[in-house]
Amino acid sequence: MKKIYANGKDEYAFFAELDRRNGETDKKVTAAVSEIIENVRERGDDAVREYTLKFDGKLPPYYEVPRDVINDALTEADSAFTDALLNCIENIREFHEKQKTRSFIETKENGVILGQRVRGLERVGLYVPGGTAAYPSSVLMNAVPAKIAGVKEIVMITPPLKDGTPNKDILVAAALCGVDRVFLAGGAQAVAALAFGTQTVPKVDKIVGPGNIYVATAKKLLYGTVDIDMIAGPSEILVLSDGSCDPRFIAADLMSQAEHDVLASAVLVTTDESEVDAVMSEIERQCAALSRREIIEKSLENYGAVIICKTKQQAIEMANRFAPEHLELLFENPMEYVGRIDNAGSVFLGSYAPEPLGDYFAGPNHVLPTSGTARFFSPLGVNSFEKRSSFIYYTEDALREASGDIVTVAQREGLTAHANSITIRNSTGEPSEI
């Protein structure tokens, strides 16, 4: 990991390197994904099956996973795994229930009625990676808030394994969360199938869920045809430390994100230079026993850093500049500082709230803004699956009272038909000269 002394220049040069890592998608990827999208739009299921055979190596025995296969996966699942998922679901549901937006109606004394109607989206598509990158936890984090929002149908699509069968852990999570239908397809072709609908896959209103660069590019290109959750970049963690936390914990937490991808970034910002050597030593010691050691080492070498600050305020300002996906606040008495963290996807407070706690169990969503977008984006939540409509009712007298102001503004904008729509209701029924 790079060692940087914060001087107002070197640390921001490092952040600029991270920004370049998150640059525009490779033109070749965009071209390939655009071709896939157009092919699926024109040929539907036939195109999806061709790409499945090409990229996954074997056509599955079924396109839509039969309900009895899903039920069998749940019945045969290891009880400890099922119980763990159920405990996670309980916490995720309890947290997200508090996010639900309420409809309202307001009646004024003059007879005017105003209000807002909130309801869930009709149909949502959940993309779930398969194979070695299968994450049942992502099923929970996407499906639970969608259910709370009142989404009528959740359609999951996931790549088949090399033998053409579905990943059973994914099916177990889908069954526990109440996913309605499951299809076997992956990559950009699966995203396109959800966006346009095919002869078999129903068209959805929104697509959520993680994926590789082809999936992310497809979601980006199809935004507008369909809504999406976000364009996710490589995973990030920023740890703020003042020397009060056990170096073993810091090392473990940095590597917990570095293991995601060679492009992941893990950064320690500390006001105590004396802890740096201990953290580095712990990374070397612990990494030797981890299964994804090679990925961790490449990630830390290319996109990891230790930044040494003079004050906690300087460290906090740096965190707000970086706007990380995950921020661990390992200061003594961290609750004193949480109100000063303005830009972060999720904040983890103290030595015993490590980032993986949020990935699986605590309750807040783990689908978070990356690449500095926490400055203006928020985590996935119940409102991500809601739509709102306002409604307006005016009496004749109430409209007459408001008409002067409406006509004045409409005329200033040059929209005489707008003004006429108001004045005609105050006249004999003939359009007035405006």
Buried (B, 14 or more C-beta within 10 A) or exposed (E): BBEBEBEEEEBBEBBEBBEEBBEEBEEEBBEBBBEBBEBBBEBBBEBBBBBBEEBBEEBBEBBBBEEEBBEBBBEEBEEEEBEBBEEBBEBBBEBBEEBBBEEEEEEEEEEBBBBBEBBBBBBBBBBBBBEEBBBBBBBBBBBBBBBBBBBEBBBBBBBBBEEBBBBBBBBBBBBBBEBBBBBBBBBBBBBBBBBBBBEBBBBBBBBBBBBBBBBBBBBBBBBEBBBBBBBBBBBBBBBBBBBBBBBBBBBBBBBBBBBBBBBBBBBBBBBEEEBBEBBBEBBEEBBEEBEBBEBBBBBBEBBBBBBBBEEBEBBBBBBBBBBBBBBBBBBBEBEEBEEEBEBBBBBBBBBEBBBBEBBBBBBBBBBBBBBBBBEEBBBBBBBBBBBEEEEEEBEEEBBEEBBEEBBEEBEEEEEBEBBBBBBBEEEEEEEBEB
